[in-house]
Amino acid sequence: MSQTWVVLLHGDEKAWETADEATRAAAYADHDAFSAACAERGHTIVGGHELASSSRAVVVRNDTEGPAVTDGPYAETVEQLGGYYVVETDDVQDLARLVVTVLWPGDVAEIRPVA
């Protein structure tokens, strides 16, 4: 029985921002190939998007002093959430093997089941 998973793609945002057009085109081609391979192997992509730069984020916190809304990323880190896929599959291990095809060296993917 299929379960729904969210694939969170974390990477070096600066590397993407400074990549040339050929490098970006190759990355998009990798994502196209990933989508095709998912379909061929029985994984159904039901959603997902590339995310805009974390510098455009709005962060909402509710701490002991009350709510606060600020602009910019949640934390100053090299890795930022760059995009996600929502995938229905009954073989998360195979999905994990496919996800590696869209990761640049040093990138990380988290695959988490939807509750």
Disulfide bonds with the S-S distance in Angstrom:
none
